[in-house]
Amino acid sequence: MIKNVILDMGNVLLDYNPEVPLDMFCDCEEAKDIIRNELFRGPEWVMGDRGDIPDQGRFELVKKRVPEKYWDALKKCCDQWYICMKPIEGAAEFCNFVREQGLGIYVLSNASDAFYVYFPKFLPLTFFDGVVVSADIHMLKPDTEIYTYLTDKYRLEPSECLFIDDMPQNVQGAKNAGLQSVRFENDYAPIRQLILSENAKMA
């Protein structure tokens, strides 16, 4: 039986797409390529998500690997990258569906401290029964410990939780921690049906 739904944030609730700030702030393909690789694919991105550095601390580290002529674009990408974090179509409706089913609803996200700037524009934190952000606890998916941290913190039975993520390794990490888990593939309909079907069996 599914009693709780645990949602990833990026590309499940909000659209994480670095190409949006790159297109907005970079005036040539070379700048885009360098900043894409050094900022969004560089070690500092993971450091931010793990809480080793604040979100605003990335620029001073990353700029050492970026030509000075692109520092202005880099700074804008560092400071405003989350302009891309717009709601996935149907995300708010799905969250309301979970609530209407009488299920607990939680967020478990690999995210930096900037999460608290952009996420509440989607839904207030109080809408959810619990929110765990990786930067706050210095843990990352898909490590088993972060899933266990959430279920322990909110006193949830892992087998009664459905975890939803777009990344296969994170889905597997949740399964390793004893949670039911499903990959989100840009369509909430099959997940709605899964929830209804699983709980109908127990009715």
GROMACS elastic network, one bead per residue, 0.5 to 0.9 nm:
[ bonds ]
;  ai    aj funct       b0    kb
    1   159     6  0.79911   500
    1   160     6  0.57273   500
    1   161     6  0.82895   500
    1   195     6  0.86099   500
    1   198     6  0.60028   500
    1   199     6  0.54817   500
    1   200     6  0.87727   500
    1   201     6  0.79938   500
    1   202     6  0.65189   500
    2     5     6  0.74634   500
    2   103     6  0.77583   500
    2   159     6  0.79372   500
    2   161     6  0.56683   500
    2   162     6  0.63307   500
    2   180     6  0.83636   500
    2   195     6  0.67755   500
    2   198     6  0.69052   500
    2   199     6  0.63497   500
    3   102     6  0.80477   500
    3   103     6  0.51947   500
    3   104     6  0.63141   500
    3   105     6  0.89699   500
    3   156     6  0.89609   500
    3   157     6  0.88682   500
    3   160     6  0.53497   500
    3   161     6  0.60825   500
    3   162     6  0.80012   500
    3   199     6  0.85615   500
    4    98     6  0.85625   500
    4   102     6  0.89444   500
    4   103     6  0.51919   500
    4   105     6  0.57685   500
    4   106     6  0.75927   500
    4   156     6  0.80083   500
    4   157     6  0.89654   500
    4   160     6  0.63873   500
    4   162     6  0.62286   500
    4   163     6  0.85186   500
    5    98     6  0.73327   500
    5   103     6  0.69126   500
    5   104     6  0.60949   500
    5   106     6  0.62286   500
    5   107     6  0.84862   500
    5   160     6  0.87636   500
    5   161     6  0.57145   500
    5   163     6  0.59961   500
    5   164     6  0.76120   500
    6   104     6  0.82556   500
    6   105     6  0.59065   500
    6   107     6  0.54504   500
    6   108     6  0.65346   500
    6   161     6  0.68896   500
    6   162     6  0.60142   500
    6   164     6  0.62492   500
    6   165     6  0.88436   500
    7    12     6  0.72714   500
    7    13     6  0.77557   500
    7   105     6  0.76673   500
    7   106     6  0.60859   500
    7   108     6  0.59529   500
    7   109     6  0.78363   500
    7   162     6  0.84225   500
    7   163     6  0.59672   500
    7   164     6  0.50503   500
    7   165     6  0.65748   500
    8    11     6  0.78663   500
    8    12     6  0.59530   500
    8    13     6  0.71560   500
    8   106     6  0.87712   500
    8   107     6  0.58582   500
    8   108     6  0.52317   500
    8   109     6  0.52123   500
    8   110     6  0.80226   500
    8   163     6  0.77429   500
    8   164     6  0.60492   500
    8   165     6  0.50798   500
    8   166     6  0.77105   500
    9    12     6  0.53597   500
    9    14     6  0.59836   500
    9    15     6  0.85680   500
    9    16     6  0.88959   500
    9   107     6  0.67597   500
    9   108     6  0.70595   500
    9   109     6  0.55241   500
    9   110     6  0.80359   500
    9   111     6  0.85076   500
    9   119     6  0.86537   500
    9   165     6  0.79692   500
   10    13     6  0.61195   500
   10    14     6  0.51917   500
   10    15     6  0.60013   500
   10    16     6  0.54013   500
   10    85     6  0.79372   500
   10   109     6  0.74024   500
   10   110     6  0.82214   500
   10   111     6  0.84306   500
   10   165     6  0.84906   500
   10   166     6  0.82000   500
   11    14     6  0.53290   500
   11    16     6  0.56370   500
   11    17     6  0.84483   500
   11    85     6  0.88676   500
   11    87     6  0.87840   500
   11    88     6  0.70802   500
   11   165     6  0.80809   500
   11   166     6  0.65219   500
   11   184     6  0.84843   500
   11   186     6  0.81225   500
   12    15     6  0.72390   500
   12    87     6  0.86683   500
   12    88     6  0.67227   500
   12    91     6  0.74196   500
   12   164     6  0.77360   500
   12   165     6  0.64402   500
   12   166     6  0.64061   500
   12   184     6  0.66217   500
   12   185     6  0.84566   500
   12   186     6  0.74681   500
   13    86     6  0.84384   500
   13    87     6  0.58430   500
   13    88     6  0.54039   500
   13    89     6  0.84180   500
   13    90     6  0.85962   500
   13    91     6  0.53090   500
   13    92     6  0.77238   500
   13   122     6  0.85232   500
   14    84     6  0.84875   500
   14    85     6  0.52756   500
   14    86     6  0.52344   500
   14    88     6  0.51415   500
   14    89     6  0.88412   500
   14    91     6  0.78435   500
   14   119     6  0.82649   500
   14   122     6  0.80676   500
   15    84     6  0.65783   500
   15    85     6  0.50471   500
   15    86     6  0.53634   500
   15    87     6  0.60549   500
   15    88     6  0.56765   500
   16    20     6  0.89948   500
   16    82     6  0.77652   500
   16    84     6  0.60366   500
   16    85     6  0.54072   500
   16    86     6  0.77802   500
   17    20     6  0.59815   500
   17    21     6  0.81585   500
   17    81     6  0.89429   500
   17    82     6  0.87017   500
   17    84     6  0.57732   500
   17    85     6  0.73916   500
   18    21     6  0.58270   500
   18    22     6  0.63213   500
   18    23     6  0.86618   500
   18    36     6  0.75495   500
   18    40     6  0.71645   500
   18    77     6  0.87817   500
   18    81     6  0.69112   500
   18    82     6  0.83223   500
   18    84     6  0.69056   500
   19    23     6  0.58330   500
   19    24     6  0.84095   500
   19    32     6  0.84144   500
   19    36     6  0.81880   500
   19    84     6  0.82254   500
   20    23     6  0.53221   500
   20    24     6  0.62788   500
   20    25     6  0.87728   500
   20    81     6  0.80195   500
   20    83     6  0.75044   500
   20    84     6  0.56528   500
   21    25     6  0.59113   500
   21    26     6  0.79853   500
   21    76     6  0.81787   500
   21    77     6  0.59001   500
   21    80     6  0.73170   500
   21    81     6  0.55301   500
   21    82     6  0.78768   500
   21    83     6  0.68533   500
   21    84     6  0.67938   500
   22    25     6  0.54772   500
   22    26     6  0.54807   500
   22    27     6  0.87405   500
   22    31     6  0.83908   500
   22    32     6  0.57155   500
   22    33     6  0.89197   500
   22    35     6  0.77686   500
   22    36     6  0.74737   500
   22    73     6  0.82633   500
   22    74     6  0.89195   500
   22    77     6  0.68934   500
   22    81     6  0.83362   500
   23    26     6  0.58233   500
   23    27     6  0.76876   500
   23    28     6  0.88797   500
   23    32     6  0.75405   500
   24    27     6  0.80740   500
   24    77     6  0.88324   500
   25    32     6  0.87416   500
   25    72     6  0.85437   500
   25    73     6  0.53576   500
   25    74     6  0.80484   500
   25    76     6  0.66328   500
   25    77     6  0.68205   500
   26    29     6  0.76127   500
   26    30     6  0.87244   500
   26    31     6  0.58833   500
   26    32     6  0.59012   500
   26    35     6  0.87858   500
   26    70     6  0.81179   500
   26    73     6  0.56390   500
   26    74     6  0.82277   500
   26    77     6  0.87508   500
   27    30     6  0.86822   500
   27    31     6  0.70744   500
   27    32     6  0.79786   500
   27    73     6  0.83660   500
   28    31     6  0.55001   500
   28    32     6  0.65351   500
   28    33     6  0.88830   500
   29    33     6  0.61010   500
   29    34     6  0.86006   500
   30    33     6  0.51465   500
   30    34     6  0.61788   500
   30    35     6  0.85640   500
   31    34     6  0.52689   500
   31    35     6  0.60420   500
   31    36     6  0.82559   500
   31    66     6  0.88850   500
   31    67     6  0.89553   500
   31    70     6  0.63399   500
   31    73     6  0.78498   500
   31    74     6  0.85450   500
   32    35     6  0.53341   500
   32    36     6  0.57550   500
   32    37     6  0.84344   500
   32    73     6  0.89910   500
   33    36     6  0.51706   500
   33    37     6  0.61931   500
   33    38     6  0.85293   500
   34    37     6  0.53231   500
   34    38     6  0.59569   500
   34    39     6  0.81411   500
   34    65     6  0.87920   500
   34    66     6  0.68987   500
   34    67     6  0.87782   500
   34    70     6  0.88569   500
   35    38     6  0.50987   500
   35    39     6  0.53265   500
   35    40     6  0.71065   500
   35    41     6  0.86722   500
   35    62     6  0.87789   500
   35    66     6  0.73636   500
   35    70     6  0.83653   500
   35    73     6  0.83371   500
   35    74     6  0.63808   500
   35    77     6  0.82557   500
   36    39     6  0.56790   500
   36    40     6  0.51704   500
   36    41     6  0.63953   500
   36    42     6  0.83965   500
   37    40     6  0.59591   500
   37    42     6  0.61249   500
   38    41     6  0.58316   500
   38    43     6  0.80973   500
   38    44     6  0.85203   500
   38    62     6  0.64221   500
   38    63     6  0.85297   500
   38    65     6  0.70182   500
   38    66     6  0.74222   500
   39    42     6  0.51384   500
   39    43     6  0.80073   500
   39    44     6  0.70198   500
   39    45     6  0.66279   500
   39    58     6  0.78784   500
   39    59     6  0.83506   500
   39    62     6  0.63262   500
   39    63     6  0.88628   500
   39    74     6  0.79746   500
   39    77     6  0.84300   500
   39    78     6  0.77278   500
   40    43     6  0.85427   500
   40    44     6  0.82290   500
   40    45     6  0.60519   500
   41    44     6  0.82524   500
   41    45     6  0.67554   500
   41    46     6  0.85683   500
   42    45     6  0.58763   500
   42    46     6  0.76549   500
   42    62     6  0.79655   500
   43    46     6  0.55145   500
   43    47     6  0.62859   500
   43    48     6  0.88031   500
   44    48     6  0.60499   500
   44    49     6  0.85669   500
   44    52     6  0.87820   500
   44    53     6  0.78622   500
   44    57     6  0.88456   500
   44    58     6  0.61402   500
   44    61     6  0.75720   500
   44    62     6  0.73059   500
   45    48     6  0.52340   500
   45    49     6  0.64140   500
   45    50     6  0.87135   500
   45    55     6  0.84894   500
   45    58     6  0.76924   500
   45   112     6  0.84119   500
   46    50     6  0.60557   500
   46    51     6  0.84808   500
   46    52     6  0.85687   500
   46   110     6  0.87603   500
   46   111     6  0.87579   500
   46   112     6  0.86605   500
   46   140     6  0.88548   500
   47    50     6  0.50951   500
   47    51     6  0.61158   500
   47    52     6  0.50430   500
   47    53     6  0.59783   500
   47    54     6  0.85406   500
   47    58     6  0.88549   500
   47   112     6  0.84583   500
   47   135     6  0.85708   500
   48    51     6  0.50230   500
   48    52     6  0.58385   500
   48    53     6  0.51158   500
   48    54     6  0.58733   500
   48    55     6  0.56621   500
   48    56     6  0.89609   500
   48    57     6  0.82963   500
   48    58     6  0.76677   500
   48   111     6  0.73328   500
   48   113     6  0.75829   500
   48   135     6  0.67100   500
   49    52     6  0.76928   500
   49    53     6  0.83476   500
   49    54     6  0.87869   500
   49    55     6  0.83116   500
   49   109     6  0.88870   500
   49   110     6  0.56029   500
   49   113     6  0.77156   500
   49   133     6  0.83335   500
   49   134     6  0.60112   500
   49   135     6  0.50303   500
   49   136     6  0.88247   500
   49   138     6  0.80386   500
   49   139     6  0.85142   500
   49   140     6  0.74824   500
   50    53     6  0.79375   500
   50   110     6  0.75033   500
   50   111     6  0.75733   500
   50   112     6  0.70991   500
   50   134     6  0.56732   500
   50   136     6  0.77660   500
   50   137     6  0.76424   500
   50   139     6  0.58404   500
   50   140     6  0.62137   500
   51    54     6  0.65544   500
   51    55     6  0.85236   500
   51   111     6  0.85012   500
   51   112     6  0.64002   500
   51   113     6  0.74313   500
   51   134     6  0.70284   500
   51   136     6  0.62351   500
   51   137     6  0.73951   500
   51   138     6  0.54500   500
   51   139     6  0.82743   500
   52   135     6  0.75031   500
   52   138     6  0.73400   500
   53    56     6  0.80981   500
   53    57     6  0.59600   500
   53    58     6  0.73334   500
   53   112     6  0.85255   500
   53   135     6  0.87241   500
   54    57     6  0.51016   500
   54    58     6  0.73299   500
   54   112     6  0.70233   500
   54   113     6  0.63929   500
   54   114     6  0.82457   500
   54   135     6  0.86022   500
   55    58     6  0.60765   500
   55    59     6  0.88002   500
   55    78     6  0.78227   500
   55    79     6  0.81423   500
   55   112     6  0.58660   500
   55   113     6  0.60451   500
   55   114     6  0.61026   500
   56    59     6  0.68617   500
   56    60     6  0.88367   500
   56    78     6  0.69517   500
   56    79     6  0.65570   500
   56   113     6  0.89684   500
   56   114     6  0.83964   500
   57    60     6  0.63416   500
   57    61     6  0.72812   500
   57    78     6  0.87132   500
   58    61     6  0.54469   500
   58    62     6  0.59898   500
   58    63     6  0.84058   500
   58    78     6  0.67774   500
   59    62     6  0.52154   500
   59    63     6  0.57917   500
   59    64     6  0.87889   500
   59    71     6  0.86420   500
   59    74     6  0.71908   500
   59    75     6  0.60808   500
   59    77     6  0.89643   500
   59    78     6  0.60750   500
   59    79     6  0.83451   500
   60    63     6  0.56165   500
   60    64     6  0.71987   500
   60    75     6  0.89719   500
   61    64     6  0.59923   500
   61    65     6  0.80877   500
   62    65     6  0.57637   500
   62    66     6  0.68410   500
   62    74     6  0.84446   500
   63    67     6  0.74520   500
   63    68     6  0.75465   500
   63    70     6  0.86750   500
   63    71     6  0.65055   500
   63    74     6  0.74180   500
   63    75     6  0.84814   500
   64    67     6  0.79206   500
   64    68     6  0.86585   500
   66    69     6  0.83020   500
   66    70     6  0.67482   500
   66    71     6  0.70147   500
   66    74     6  0.81743   500
   67    70     6  0.56906   500
   67    71     6  0.69338   500
   68    71     6  0.51242   500
   68    72     6  0.81954   500
   69    72     6  0.73743   500
   69    73     6  0.86060   500
   70    73     6  0.54044   500
   70    74     6  0.61170   500
   70    75     6  0.86286   500
   71    75     6  0.59239   500
   71    76     6  0.85272   500
   72    75     6  0.51443   500
   72    76     6  0.63334   500
   72    77     6  0.86702   500
   73    76     6  0.51876   500
   73    77     6  0.61968   500
   73    78     6  0.85941   500
   74    77     6  0.50502   500
   74    78     6  0.60634   500
   74    79     6  0.85608   500
   75    78     6  0.50080   500
   75    79     6  0.60639   500
   75    80     6  0.83599   500
   76    79     6  0.51345   500
   76    80     6  0.57078   500
   76    81     6  0.74801   500
   77    80     6  0.53026   500
   77    82     6  0.86013   500
   78    81     6  0.57761   500
   78    82     6  0.89239   500
   79    82     6  0.82144   500
   80    83     6  0.59648   500
   80    84     6  0.88005   500
   81    84     6  0.66435   500
   81    85     6  0.84126   500
   82    85     6  0.51999   500
   82    86     6  0.85561   500
   82   114     6  0.82059   500
   82   115     6  0.89030   500
   82   117     6  0.89651   500
   82   118     6  0.69703   500
   83    86     6  0.74776   500
   83   118     6  0.83824   500
   85    88     6  0.88183   500
   85   118     6  0.72822   500
   85   119     6  0.82061   500
   86   122     6  0.78953   500
   87    90     6  0.80339   500
   87    91     6  0.64640   500
   87    92     6  0.77109   500
   87   122     6  0.66532   500
   88    91     6  0.53755   500
   88    92     6  0.82380   500
   88   186     6  0.81402   500
   89    92     6  0.80088   500
   89    93     6  0.86385   500
   89   186     6  0.84959   500
   89   187     6  0.88275   500
   90    93     6  0.51507   500
   90    94     6  0.60671   500
   90    95     6  0.87103   500
   90   187     6  0.83752   500
   90   188     6  0.73192   500
   91    94     6  0.51231   500
   91    95     6  0.63170   500
   91    96     6  0.87062   500
   91   188     6  0.79172   500
   92    95     6  0.50847   500
   92    96     6  0.62709   500
   92    97     6  0.86052   500
   92   122     6  0.78020   500
   92   123     6  0.76914   500
   93    96     6  0.50731   500
   93    97     6  0.61465   500
   93    98     6  0.87579   500
   94    98     6  0.63037   500
   94    99     6  0.86923   500
   94   188     6  0.69201   500
   94   189     6  0.89224   500
   94   192     6  0.78083   500
   95    98     6  0.51769   500
   95    99     6  0.64346   500
   95   100     6  0.87328   500
   95   105     6  0.76309   500
   95   128     6  0.89755   500
   96    99     6  0.50016   500
   96   100     6  0.61019   500
   96   101     6  0.86437   500
   97   101     6  0.62627   500
   97   102     6  0.88538   500
   97   192     6  0.80480   500
   98   101     6  0.52057   500
   98   102     6  0.67530   500
   98   103     6  0.57530   500
   98   104     6  0.75046   500
   98   105     6  0.68664   500
   98   192     6  0.84248   500
   98   195     6  0.88264   500
   99   102     6  0.52397   500
   99   103     6  0.57250   500
   99   104     6  0.70613   500
   99   105     6  0.71436   500
  100   103     6  0.75357   500
  101   104     6  0.89711   500
  101   195     6  0.89834   500
  101   196     6  0.85968   500
  104   128     6  0.78361   500
  104   129     6  0.62625   500
  104   130     6  0.87374   500
  104   161     6  0.88625   500
  105   127     6  0.84421   500
  105   128     6  0.55160   500
  105   129     6  0.56161   500
  105   130     6  0.71766   500
  106   128     6  0.55729   500
  106   129     6  0.56675   500
  106   131     6  0.56481   500
  106   132     6  0.80068   500
  106   150     6  0.89285   500
  107   128     6  0.74189   500
  107   129     6  0.86049   500
  107   130     6  0.65594   500
  107   132     6  0.61341   500
  107   133     6  0.79753   500
  108   130     6  0.86672   500
  108   131     6  0.61516   500
  108   133     6  0.61177   500
  108   134     6  0.77329   500
  108   141     6  0.87851   500
  108   146     6  0.85159   500
  108   147     6  0.80197   500
  108   150     6  0.77244   500
  108   163     6  0.88129   500
  109   115     6  0.89624   500
  109   131     6  0.81995   500
  109   132     6  0.64772   500
  109   133     6  0.51331   500
  109   134     6  0.61248   500
  109   135     6  0.89852   500
  109   140     6  0.83601   500
  109   141     6  0.79538   500
  110   132     6  0.87594   500
  110   133     6  0.61422   500
  110   135     6  0.72483   500
  110   139     6  0.83395   500
  110   140     6  0.59801   500
  110   141     6  0.65398   500
  111   114     6  0.75514   500
  111   115     6  0.61506   500
  111   133     6  0.59354   500
  111   134     6  0.57775   500
  111   135     6  0.61050   500
  111   136     6  0.89604   500
  111   140     6  0.88866   500
  112   115     6  0.59413   500
  112   116     6  0.87213   500
  112   133     6  0.75334   500
  112   134     6  0.71835   500
  112   135     6  0.51953   500
  112   136     6  0.81524   500
  113   116     6  0.62755   500
  113   117     6  0.79901   500
  113   133     6  0.80452   500
  113   134     6  0.88515   500
  113   135     6  0.61936   500
  113   136     6  0.74700   500
  114   117     6  0.51927   500
  114   118     6  0.68229   500
  114   119     6  0.84914   500
  115   118     6  0.56735   500
  115   119     6  0.55572   500
  115   120     6  0.82809   500
  115   133     6  0.77975   500
  116   119     6  0.57782   500
  116   120     6  0.65709   500
  116   125     6  0.89105   500
  117   120     6  0.68504   500
  117   121     6  0.78986   500
  118   121     6  0.56615   500
  118   122     6  0.74855   500
  119   122     6  0.54527   500
  119   123     6  0.68559   500
  119   124     6  0.77399   500
  119   125     6  0.80497   500
  120   123     6  0.50538   500
  120   125     6  0.61018   500
  121   124     6  0.70042   500
  123   126     6  0.82073   500
  123   127     6  0.66384   500
  123   128     6  0.86285   500
  124   127     6  0.55069   500
  124   128     6  0.78109   500
  125   128     6  0.57713   500
  125   129     6  0.84216   500
  125   130     6  0.79462   500
  125   131     6  0.73069   500
  126   129     6  0.70924   500
  126   130     6  0.81107   500
  127   130     6  0.87430   500
  128   131     6  0.68953   500
  129   154     6  0.84807   500
  130   150     6  0.83984   500
  130   153     6  0.89771   500
  130   154     6  0.72696   500
  131   150     6  0.83768   500
  132   135     6  0.88799   500
  132   136     6  0.76468   500
  132   137     6  0.81028   500
  132   146     6  0.87307   500
  132   149     6  0.87290   500
  132   150     6  0.67257   500
  133   136     6  0.56286   500
  133   137     6  0.71188   500
  133   138     6  0.88757   500
  133   139     6  0.87422   500
  133   140     6  0.89435   500
  134   137     6  0.54940   500
  134   138     6  0.57506   500
  134   139     6  0.52897   500
  134   140     6  0.55921   500
  134   141     6  0.79741   500
  134   146     6  0.78361   500
  135   138     6  0.52946   500
  135   139     6  0.71087   500
  135   140     6  0.81758   500
  136   139     6  0.81702   500
  137   140     6  0.86513   500
  137   146     6  0.84575   500
  139   143     6  0.74932   500
  139   145     6  0.74162   500
  139   146     6  0.58269   500
  140   143     6  0.59997   500
  140   144     6  0.88088   500
  140   145     6  0.83534   500
  140   146     6  0.63246   500
  141   144     6  0.72857   500
  141   145     6  0.83578   500
  141   146     6  0.63620   500
  141   147     6  0.77355   500
  141   169     6  0.82592   500
  141   170     6  0.58428   500
  141   173     6  0.69979   500
  141   174     6  0.84969   500
  142   145     6  0.85279   500
  142   146     6  0.76862   500
  142   147     6  0.83071   500
  142   169     6  0.61261   500
  142   171     6  0.77450   500
  142   172     6  0.74606   500
  142   174     6  0.72331   500
  143   146     6  0.61031   500
  143   147     6  0.76542   500
  143   170     6  0.82076   500
  143   173     6  0.61535   500
  143   174     6  0.84980   500
  143   177     6  0.88723   500
  144   147     6  0.56362   500
  144   148     6  0.64469   500
  144   149     6  0.87100   500
  144   173     6  0.57139   500
  144   174     6  0.67900   500
  144   175     6  0.88167   500
  144   176     6  0.65484   500
  144   177     6  0.54237   500
  145   148     6  0.50327   500
  145   149     6  0.59246   500
  145   150     6  0.87366   500
  145   177     6  0.78187   500
  146   150     6  0.64670   500
  146   151     6  0.88632   500
  147   150     6  0.52963   500
  147   151     6  0.64093   500
  147   152     6  0.85822   500
  147   158     6  0.86917   500
  147   173     6  0.79484   500
  147   174     6  0.62940   500
  147   177     6  0.64059   500
  147   178     6  0.89668   500
  147   179     6  0.83318   500
  148   151     6  0.51668   500
  148   152     6  0.58829   500
  148   153     6  0.82801   500
  148   158     6  0.80555   500
  148   174     6  0.88371   500
  148   177     6  0.65024   500
  148   178     6  0.88324   500
  149   152     6  0.52397   500
  149   153     6  0.59060   500
  149   154     6  0.86040   500
  150   153     6  0.50969   500
  150   154     6  0.62088   500
  150   155     6  0.81484   500
  150   156     6  0.80497   500
  151   154     6  0.54298   500
  151   155     6  0.55390   500
  151   157     6  0.67121   500
  151   158     6  0.63677   500
  151   161     6  0.86757   500
  152   156     6  0.64519   500
  152   157     6  0.84492   500
  153   156     6  0.79266   500
  156   159     6  0.86948   500
  156   160     6  0.75570   500
  156   161     6  0.75386   500
  157   160     6  0.54692   500
  157   161     6  0.68802   500
  157   178     6  0.89838   500
  157   179     6  0.84531   500
  158   161     6  0.52953   500
  158   162     6  0.83546   500
  158   177     6  0.74304   500
  158   178     6  0.55233   500
  158   180     6  0.75911   500
  159   162     6  0.79762   500
  159   178     6  0.58418   500
  159   180     6  0.61228   500
  160   179     6  0.71259   500
  160   180     6  0.72898   500
  161   178     6  0.88364   500
  161   179     6  0.56110   500
  161   180     6  0.59017   500
  161   181     6  0.80191   500
  162   179     6  0.62971   500
  162   181     6  0.52825   500
  162   182     6  0.73454   500
  162   195     6  0.85440   500
  163   171     6  0.72516   500
  163   174     6  0.68153   500
  163   175     6  0.86648   500
  163   179     6  0.67203   500
  163   180     6  0.61535   500
  163   182     6  0.63324   500
  163   183     6  0.84399   500
  164   170     6  0.88627   500
  164   171     6  0.70697   500
  164   180     6  0.88969   500
  164   181     6  0.59727   500
  164   182     6  0.52334   500
  164   183     6  0.57843   500
  164   184     6  0.60918   500
  164   191     6  0.87202   500
  165   168     6  0.75374   500
  165   170     6  0.65424   500
  165   171     6  0.60200   500
  165   181     6  0.80318   500
  165   182     6  0.68277   500
  165   183     6  0.52319   500
  165   184     6  0.54971   500
  165   185     6  0.87528   500
  166   170     6  0.78317   500
  166   171     6  0.77190   500
  166   182     6  0.84692   500
  166   183     6  0.52245   500
  166   185     6  0.64034   500
  166   186     6  0.83645   500
  167   170     6  0.53686   500
  167   171     6  0.64188   500
  167   172     6  0.88361   500
  167   183     6  0.68737   500
  167   184     6  0.80572   500
  168   171     6  0.50384   500
  168   172     6  0.62199   500
  168   173     6  0.85799   500
  168   182     6  0.87472   500
  168   183     6  0.65584   500
  169   172     6  0.50635   500
  169   173     6  0.60870   500
  169   174     6  0.87230   500
  170   174     6  0.63000   500
  170   175     6  0.86694   500
  170   183     6  0.87608   500
  171   174     6  0.52926   500
  171   175     6  0.64499   500
  171   176     6  0.87799   500
  171   180     6  0.88162   500
  171   181     6  0.56483   500
  171   182     6  0.62186   500
  171   183     6  0.62356   500
  172   176     6  0.61401   500
  172   177     6  0.86682   500
  172   181     6  0.75426   500
  172   182     6  0.88836   500
  173   176     6  0.50207   500
  173   177     6  0.64282   500
  173   178     6  0.89342   500
  173   179     6  0.89079   500
  173   181     6  0.89934   500
  174   177     6  0.50341   500
  174   178     6  0.65236   500
  174   179     6  0.53941   500
  174   180     6  0.72343   500
  174   181     6  0.62765   500
  175   178     6  0.50576   500
  175   179     6  0.50308   500
  175   180     6  0.60468   500
  175   181     6  0.60343   500
  176   179     6  0.73903   500
  178   181     6  0.89763   500
  182   191     6  0.79181   500
  184   187     6  0.67944   500
  184   188     6  0.73703   500
  184   191     6  0.80035   500
  185   188     6  0.80189   500
  187   190     6  0.69216   500
  187   191     6  0.78410   500
  188   191     6  0.52796   500
  188   192     6  0.61526   500
  188   193     6  0.86990   500
  189   192     6  0.51511   500
  189   193     6  0.62828   500
  189   194     6  0.86557   500
  190   194     6  0.60656   500
  190   195     6  0.86860   500
  191   195     6  0.62398   500
  191   196     6  0.85888   500
  192   195     6  0.52659   500
  192   196     6  0.62639   500
  192   197     6  0.85611   500
  193   196     6  0.50719   500
  193   197     6  0.58764   500
  193   198     6  0.83908   500
  194   197     6  0.51111   500
  194   198     6  0.59374   500
  194   199     6  0.84303   500
  195   198     6  0.53353   500
  195   199     6  0.61351   500
  195   200     6  0.83944   500
  196   199     6  0.54134   500
  196   200     6  0.59420   500
  196   201     6  0.87761   500
  197   200     6  0.50754   500
  197   201     6  0.64927   500
  198   201     6  0.54685   500
  198   202     6  0.71380   500
  199   202     6  0.52707   500
  199   203     6  0.64381   500
  200   203     6  0.50699   500
